[in-house]
Amino acid sequence: MTRMPQVTSRELVKFLMSQGFVQDRQSGSHLTLWHEQRRISITVPVHTGAEIGRGLAARILKDAGFTTQDYMALAGRV
């Protein structure tokens, strides 16, 4: 299993939006994204200049239906 790289919230949101998620709402520093076809919402903490922990990033991807390998391949971070 590939180890999740350090990512910023901007990189993670950009990836999710490229996979069909759209911005639904934002409450404070948490951005909620919605995928209409899958009917799921994902919340991403948005803290400028800070990286998201590897475990949290992997969990967000899992909740969105992706694996770490999917992220690495689709985001071009091989």
C-alpha positions in Angstrom: 0.0 0.0 0.0 1.3 3.4 -1.0 1.8 6.0 1.8 -0.4 9.1 1.4 1.7 12.1 0.6 1.4 15.4 2.5 -1.3 17.5 0.7 -2.8 20.9 1.3 -6.5 21.5 1.4 -6.2 23.3 -1.9 -4.7 20.3 -3.6 -7.3 17.9 -2.2 -10.2 20.2 -3.1 -8.8 20.6 -6.7 -8.6 16.8 -7.0 -12.1 16.2 -5.7 -13.6 18.9 -8.0 -11.8 17.3 -11.0 -13.6 14.1 -10.1 -17.1 15.7 -10.2 -17.5 17.2 -6.8 -18.9 20.8 -6.6 -18.8 23.3 -3.8 -21.9 23.1 -1.8 -21.3 25.4 1.2 -18.7 26.6 3.6 -19.0 27.1 7.3 -16.0 28.8 8.8 -12.9 26.9 7.8 -14.7 23.8 6.6 -15.7 23.4 2.9 -18.4 20.9 2.0 -18.3 19.4 -1.5 -21.2 17.5 -3.1 -21.3 14.8 -5.8 -24.7 14.7 -7.5 -24.4 11.3 -9.1 -23.0 9.5 -6.1 -25.3 11.5 -3.7 -22.5 12.0 -1.2 -21.0 15.1 0.6 -17.4 15.5 1.8 -16.2 18.1 4.2 -12.6 19.3 3.9 -10.9 21.6 6.5 -9.5 24.6 4.7 -6.7 26.2 6.6 -4.5 28.5 4.5 -0.9 27.4 4.3 -1.3 24.3 6.4 -1.1 20.7 5.2 -3.8 18.2 6.0 -2.6 15.2 8.0 -2.0 12.0 6.0 -4.6 10.1 8.0 -7.3 12.7 7.5 -6.5 13.1 3.8 -6.7 9.3 3.3 -10.0 9.2 5.2 -11.5 12.0 3.2 -10.5 10.2 0.0 -12.0 6.9 1.3 -15.3 8.6 2.1 -15.3 10.1 -1.4 -14.8 6.6 -2.9 -11.1 6.8 -3.8 -8.0 5.0 -2.6 -4.5 6.5 -2.0 -3.4 4.8 -5.2 -6.3 6.5 -7.1 -5.3 9.9 -5.8 -1.6 9.3 -6.7 -2.5 8.1 -10.3 -5.2 10.7 -11.1 -3.5 13.7 -9.5 -0.2 12.9 -11.2 1.7 12.4 -8.0 3.4 9.2 -9.0 
